[in-house]
Amino acid sequence: MDTARKRIIVPSFGFWAVVVLVSAVMVLLAVFSTPSVQIAALGVLVGIGVGVLWEIHRYWRQWRRNIGLLDTPLFLAHDAEFFEHYQAISRSLLRISQNSDEIYRKTALQQIGQISQHITRLAAGTIVFEGTETWRIAYEKLLRSPGLHLYRSVAWVKTSQYWQDGPGLQSMRLNYELHDGGRLNIERIAILDDEVWPEDEPLPKSPISEWIHEQHSHGIWTKLVRKSALTSESDLLVDMGIYGSRAVGTQELDDRCRTVRFVLTFDYDAVAAAEERWRRLSVYATSYRDLLDHFRLDE
């Protein structure tokens, strides 16, 4: 047993001396004092006891934080996959620390700091994909995961090229497969820039109109809203997906509809905030079915 643990768990001589002294004082008060004095003394004793217990709790938490780092290899040893990475990282850090070149050390520490920040985000449940479409692998795994029955998507359609490339069309085929097979219920709200859905047009322009209609034909619940209708609610302008109560993903696209950043967060509070945003956005959006019915009546 280490010294820190002995200091917390094993009482010192001074502790027992205080206990004996307080006990003697309480015995004398019980024998020679009046009931009111006894009650007052008991109240003081209870207050001291609560304070001592709080200090013990505080020191215990502090010990747990300190000793946790020392126990890390023992805990990770039960998880072979993470323990392998822990060993590799530890060996690499040891080799870096043994290099005395000042420029090398400063440059290495700067890059290690960036890696450390990245790992801290991962530990908080956030995974960031930058400048790559590989996020779609995690996207597919989530949609296919057992227990996921509802996927809510907000598509911010800035141009007519939105999800019209190979990866986007492949993701749509996945949507249709899971929705048609009854494995997943998909709901989608499309935010359309005026360029895609002009103010004087009953329906969006091609090819987005076909993209939306195809989803409608597969039974995917779809609603539309113009970006101009959200001028007073700019925080609703987002491209995101809500994977049940498990995770929320947000996507940023460039002018050519290529993914700049995709952030996937496994956090209940983040999902709850996304759900609230979805509810607010639903107030402004109109069902595609209703728009289609009005369009047919006008023809």
Sequence and secondary structure as in RCSB ss.txt:
>XXXX:A:sequence
MDTARKRIIVPSFGFWAVVVLVSAVMVLLAVFSTPSVQIAALGVLVGIGVGVLWEIHRYWRQWRRNIGLLDTPLF
LAHDAEFFEHYQAISRSLLRISQNSDEIYRKTALQQIGQISQHITRLAAGTIVFEGTETWRIAYEKLLRSPGLHL
YRSVAWVKTSQYWQDGPGLQSMRLNYELHDGGRLNIERIAILDDEVWPEDEPLPKSPISEWIHEQHSHGIWTKLV
RKSALTSESDLLVDMGIYGSRAVGTQELDDRCRTVRFVLTFDYDAVAAAEERWRRLSVYATSYRDLLDHFRLDE
>XXXX:A:secstr
  HHHHHHHS  HHHHHHHHHHHHHHHHHHHHS HHHHHHHHHHHHHHHHHHHHHHHHHHHHHHHHHHHHHHHHH
HTTSHHHHHHHHHHHHHHHHHHT   HHHHHHHHHHHHHHHHHHHHHHTTEEEEES STHHHHHHHHHHSTT  E
EEEEEEE STTTT SHHHHHHHHHHHHHHHTTS EEEEEEEE TTTS TT SS  TTHHHHHHHHHHTT EEEEE
EGGGGTT GGG   EEEETTTEEEEEEE TTS EEEEEEE  HHHHHHHHHHHHHHHHH EEHHHHHHHHHHH 
